[in-house]
Amino acid sequence: MADVIEIKIPDVGGVASVDVVDVLIKPGDIVKLDQTIATLETDKASMDLPSTANGSVEQVHIKRGDKVGEGTLVATVKVESIAAKSEEPAAKPATTPPVSQDQQPPLPTQTPEPPKATIQSSQPVSTANIELNTTVSAHASPSVRLFARELGVDISKITSGNGRKGRILKEDITQYVKKILTEGGNSSGGGTIPAIPAVDFSQFGEIESQPLSKIKRLTGQNLSRVWLNLPMVTYHEEADITEMEAFRVALNAEKAKDEIKITGLMFIIKALVAAMKQFPSFNASLASDGQSLILKKYYNIGIAVDTPNGLVVPVLRNVDNKSINQLANELAEKSEKARQGKLMPADMQGGCITISSLGGIGGTAFTPIVNAPEVAILGVTRAKMQPVWNGKEFLPKLMLPLDLTYDHRVIDGAEGARFMAHIKQNLSDIRRLLL
Ligand code: CAO
């Protein structure tokens, strides 16, 4: 006669509430004693929940994402008779040697059948126990499952590992990811991005293979990560910099030959900081848990610099306290250091917003990628004389195209437009920067 056992969450080391991160059984499954049926996680540890019975799963009462505590019903399992495990003392000492599945006590079929009853069974999970349980019968340890989850790998897709009795190891996860990336992904899985197929270009003509610089490789990784993680919007605007340009030319005319010349970028930095002060959510980063915004009270601006080895972003610190001349000198010094490959990591850290200026080269607009965890990046392309209608006539104006890409999780569209309007207004009349 079949008995029904209720498997419940045991005492999880005194923790009141743990997250269910994986449920590994469904109704109809046959489970074995000690087999992992769910994975639980606190903010400090991941742990496997072992089955306390041999039998077939009748019902599963938890799902991924649930918060559970001691006594929560996990599953009901129909057994031919009560598993010996449920009668064992609650906690196993840490020194208990692992028992292999082959050595599991047989179901006590010889003993008289107990009356049909619902038996509550819960085996405490201590770290020592978790290790024993997973060593015995789980396909992968909690740390390997955690590793797989961090990489977005569905561990059930790996049928067997290189560990003892086919146990899945960390190396198996790494191998699986490598395989997916090189073979073009598993389009049926839905969780992976199909890779671009490899092509033998030599079949079409002569080729040469050139290794990417370290900067390019690292930048590539970072850009891909940002592209995949941030919902980005780019907003375009134009600022009339006719007067600003006249002032800049006049200032440079006063400078001695060997003095650093001022470019429009210095005024753009100042206008950007003025807008960041007005709109603090632009001078912020999303906390890693996505639950809060970290507002910064300092104003450090990263400037994307083109170098023979790739793009680097030195950071100008506390620009709100520096003059236009100081900024021009500092950028000249840092961009020279960047081009010689002499920037130190500290020179590139602590930025609040980045400016990517292609104005010296050309362009009418582009869509820069946010330098996360910053929330916005300002792109600049080449200013151009244009006829602008003032209501009565067309006047020649020097118009500067600006492109603002922002993280839409933090900045909404109207805020982005207002931020840009502020920058535009200040660049069109730089006296406003004194206010
Ligand atoms: N419109 C018109 N002219 C511009 C301009 C603009 N928006 N921006 C710069 N110029 C002019 C400058 O006035 C300067 O003119 P002169 O030679 O007559 O003095 C000339 O173009 C060269 O300027 P510059 O590029 O040397 O100086 P800058 O201060 O504008 O920029 C720096 C400095 C370091 C940002 C720039 O040299 C650089 O490396 N830019 C590349 C950035 C990049 O690659 N971004 C990547 C985009 S993709 O993510």
Residues whose N, C-alpha, C, O or C-beta is under 5 A from the ligand:
A	BS01	CAO	T263 G264 L265 A304 V305 D306 S335 S356 S357 L358 G359 G360 T381 R382 A383
